[in-house]
């Protein structure tokens, strides 16, 4: 996966987590257009960076636990203009 593709996935996952709209891993994979194993890898890599991501059975969504230094947002249109 190219770095810009991974950053786009992180951006989209971050938004879904913040809105508590991820669903379970399979649903998140469908929303992101990746495999379920890729979702688990992305979450593991994010956790390895110190970001506390947990899953709530009652909410059926992943969520950030505690302080979240991660906030990713890119202006993808301006990146396209640089091509």
N, C-alpha and C positions, 0 to 999 in steps of 0.2 A: 504494500500500500504506500502510495506517495505521501510525503509529509503534508501537503496541502489537503489531501483527501482525509487523512487522519485528523487534522485540525478541524475540518468541516464536520466530521463525525462527533468530535468532542464538543464543538459548538452546539450542534443539534441535541446531543445527549444532555448537555448542561441545561439547555432551555427546558427540555422535558422533565428533568429532575427538579428544577426550580419550580415548575408548575405542578409537580407531582402527577405527571401524566405519562409515565413510562410504561405502565403495565408490567407484566412479568417479563422475564428474559426473552421469551419467544415473541411477545408482542413488541418489545423494544427492538428486537432484531428486525421485525417487519417494518416498524416505523423508520428505522435507520437504513433499511435496505441491505443488511448484512446478515451473516449467519449468527445463530445463537452462540456458537463457540467464540465468534469474534466479539460479541457483546461481553461475554465473560472475560475475555482477554483485555478488552478496553477498560472494563471496570477494575480488573486486577492491576493493570498498569497505572490507572488513576489512583488507586489505593496505595500503590507502591510509592507514589509521589507525596503521600501524607494526607490525601483527601479522604475523609471518612464518608463512604457511601454505604448505606444499609438498605435493606428491603423490608417494607412493611406489608405483612400479610393482610392486615385489615384495610389498608389503603390500596393494596395491589399496585404499589409503585416503589421505585427506588427513591431515596431521599438523602440529603446531606445531613450528617449528624454533627452538630457543633459548628464552629467557625469554618467557613469555607473560603480559603484563599483563591480558589479557582473561580474565575469568571472570564469566560472566553467570548469574545465577540469580534468578528471580522467584518469589514466592509468588503464583501466579495465583489461588488461591482467595481470598486476602485482597483482591486487586484486584476480583474479582467481587462481594464483599461491599460494596464502596464504591459500586456502581451504584445 
